[in-house]
Amino acid sequence: MIKNPVLNAVVVVTYIAVISSFLNYAPQIFGKGEDTLLVPMVMLSLFVLSAAVMGYLFCYQPAQLFLDGHKQEATKLFLGTLCTFAVITAILLGTLFFVEKV
């Protein structure tokens, strides 16, 4: 398991980028289908899958460290991952606003 908070955050952003790219380009690749009951089911399933992946990437290793008695290291890893992800998110948000202004 990854014990590097920066690498954890980069994996999270990569996962988000892959899912976002797929959702963005899927209509061009597969064509726009009809809206059916299957669409919300797939989107909710993707949401639940993403929540599970994010929970694993953010919480599994810190929880293991915490349960093994390494409370300080667990806290440092979790907060490091969270803060790194927050910085990456802020950069992406700033980039979005900058690109919109240009």
N, C-alpha and C positions, 0 to 999 in steps of 0.2 A: 504494500500500500504506500501511497505517496505521503511523505511527511514534510513536503515543501509547500507552504501556503501559496506561493506565487504560482507554482506548477498546478496546484489544485484549482486556483482561480482561472488559469489559462485553459485548463481542460473544460471547466464550466462554460467559459465564453465560446470555446470551440464547439461544444455540443449545441449551444444556443445558435451559433452561426450556421451550423449544418442544418438544424431543424428549420430555421428561418429561411435559409436559401431554398430548401426543398419546398416549403410552403409558397415561397415567392415564385419559383419557376415551374411548379407542378402543372398549373393550367397551360403553360406554353408547351410543355413536354407531352402531357397526356390529353390536352384539350379540356375545355370547360364542360363538365358533365352536368347533368340535371341535379338540382337540389333534392335530396331524398332524406329519409330518416337516418341513413347511414352516415351522412356528413357530420351531424352533431355527435353521433356515437364515436366516430373516429376522433373528432376534436377533443372530446372529453377523455377518451382513452389516451390520447397523446398528452393531455394535461396531467393525468394521473401518472403516466410513465415518466414524464419530465419531473414531477414532484418527487418521485422515488429516486430518480437518478441524482437530482440535486441534493436530496436528503443523504444519499450515500456519499456523494463527493464532499459535502460540507460536514457531515456529522459522524460518519462511521469510524474513521480513524481517531478523531478526538474522543469519541465515546469509548473506544477500545483502550486508549491511553488512560482515560479517567478511571475506568474500571480496573485497570492494572495498577492504580495508585499513583500515576504520574499526572496529578491534577494540574500542576503549573504548566507542564508541557502541552497537555490537552487544551487548556485555555488559550495558550499562546498560538497553537496551531489553528484552532477554530477562529479566533479573532484575527489572526494574520490572513487566513483565507477570506474571511468576510470583508476585512478592510481592503485587501487587494482587489477583490471583486467590486467593491464600492468605488474604488479609484478607477478601475477599468470602465465601469458603468458611467461614471461622471465624465470620463474622456469621450466615450461614445455619445453621451447626451450633448456635450459641448460640440463635438464634431457635427452632430445632427443640426444644432442651431446655427453653427457656422456655415454649413453647406446650404441651409435654407436661406441665409442672408445673402449669399453670393449669387 
